[in-house]
Amino acid sequence: MNLEEYKKQYKKDQAVGALSIENRLKEVYGVLEPRFYSPQVASFQGGDDPIDGVAVYDVNGYYHLISYGMSHLYYSEESAGAEFSKWGFEFSFRVKPIEDDNGEDPFWVIQLMNNLGRFVNETKVWFDEYQYLPLGGPIRAETATDIVGIAFLKDEDLDQIDTPNGKVIFLQLIGLNSQQLEKLEGLTTKDEIKSVLDEIKSVNPKFVCEL
């Protein structure tokens, strides 16, 4: 799609990228409605958070969180004809609720997504499948958990979408315990990293994080 076609088809007040994400979530979850959280001031209005929103679904005993903000969410003439929308991905994360949270949504995951988003925006280094990252401590602060790293893998349910602003891949954050992280450290090839993630998948097919 060239610029003229883009300008004819979409209006400047349309959140064309966000609508594409929303449509994908409806394809996967149908009538199931998510809870949606957004910062008081959106990024395009000068807000500090790179993530403009996170959808939270209750699914089979766990939460599924999906970010809005690592791709171009809004009308963007500079994106017309682009291969990828902004950074070309959105985060997803599956996590079991903790009894002590008393039903409160995992806002720490939203903070994690924002921290990762800030890293990308500041360094211009983006994440891709089969990468992993030591966190330097527990994935959730002040929590007695051995989840101390994350890996990135395409979300099998959400996969990827083509939006008017370019392609968006849904990258799932996979929690890694210290033993799994140690196995990954030093591995450099996709096949080596995939073998470790396949081991995790064999016992945890949806990569649901349990603190």
C-alpha positions, -999 to +999 in steps of 0.1 A: +000+000+000+015+033-010+010+066+007-019+078-015-038+046-010-032+048+027-045+084+029-076+075+009-085+045+030-078+057+065-086+088+085-062+107+107-083+100+138-083+062+133-063+039+155-057+016+126-030-004+142-048-008+175-080-019+157-059-046+139-047-060+172-082-059+187-096-078+157-069-105+161-078-109+197-115-112+188-106-139+163-088-159+191-111-152+220-145-145+204-170-129+227-147-131+258-141-096+269-107-085+283-100-060+310-080-032+296-055-010+313-039+022+299-017+049+314-032+083+324-012+099+297-007+080+264+027+079+248+016+100+218+005+127+243+038+127+260+034+100+286+063+082+301+051+046+294+058+031+260+029+008+263-004+026+257-026-003+268-026-039+280-055-064+275-060-090+302-080-122+295-090-148+320-082-181+303-083-216+318-069-207+352-044-181+340-041-146+328-032-138+292-018-103+288-012-086+254+004-052+249-005-023+227+024+000+220+055-016+205+038-013+171+023+018+155-012+019+170-025+050+153-027+066+118+009+068+106+016+080+070+053+071+075+042+035+080+025+032+046+041+004+027+064-005+056+073-042+062+070-039+099+049-017+121+073+003+143+093-023+162+072-051+145+060-068+176+037-067+207+044-085+239+022-113+253+025-131+287+006-160+304+008-162+341-011-180+369-028-159+396-013-158+431-036-164+460-021-136+480-031-111+452-068-117+461-080-116+425-061-084+416-047-084+381-009-088+377+000-052+372+037-061+377+035-078+342+024-044+327+054-028+344+077-055+330+063-049+295+069-011+300+105-017+312+112-039+282+096-013+259+117+015+274+148-006+268+139-010+231+130+026+226+162+039+243+187+014+228+170+008+194+177-028+200+145-049+195+136-084+206+130-114+184+122-151+187+147-174+203+164-146+223+166-148+261+174-122+288+186-126+324+167-103+347+193-099+374+167-110+400+132-122+404+108-114+376+085-099+402+101-077+427+099-086+464+086-121+455+101-154+465+103-169+430+130-186+410+118-171+378+149-149+370+149-147+332+128-145+301+129-159+266+110-147+236+089-169+213+061-162+189+027-167+206+012-197+190-024-186+194-019-150+183+009-156+158+013-125+136-009-101+117-006-077+088-018-043+097-021-011+076+011+000+093+030-032+086+035-066+101+032-073+139+044-104+156+031-113+190+061-122+211+054-142+242+076-136+272+085-170+287+095-171+324+128-190+330+139-204+363+176-203+373+182-239+360+166-231+326+185-198+323+217-216+331+210-241+303+205-212+278+236-192+288+263-197+263+239-209+236+240-188+204+221-207+177+184-208+172+184-246+172+202-248+205+179-223+221+148-239+206+158-273+221+157-258+256+124-241+250+110-273+235+119-290+268+098-264+287+070-267+262+068-305+267+056-300+302+041-265+299+025-262+263+013-227+267+043-214+286+022-203+315+044-186+341+040-198+377+058-178+404 
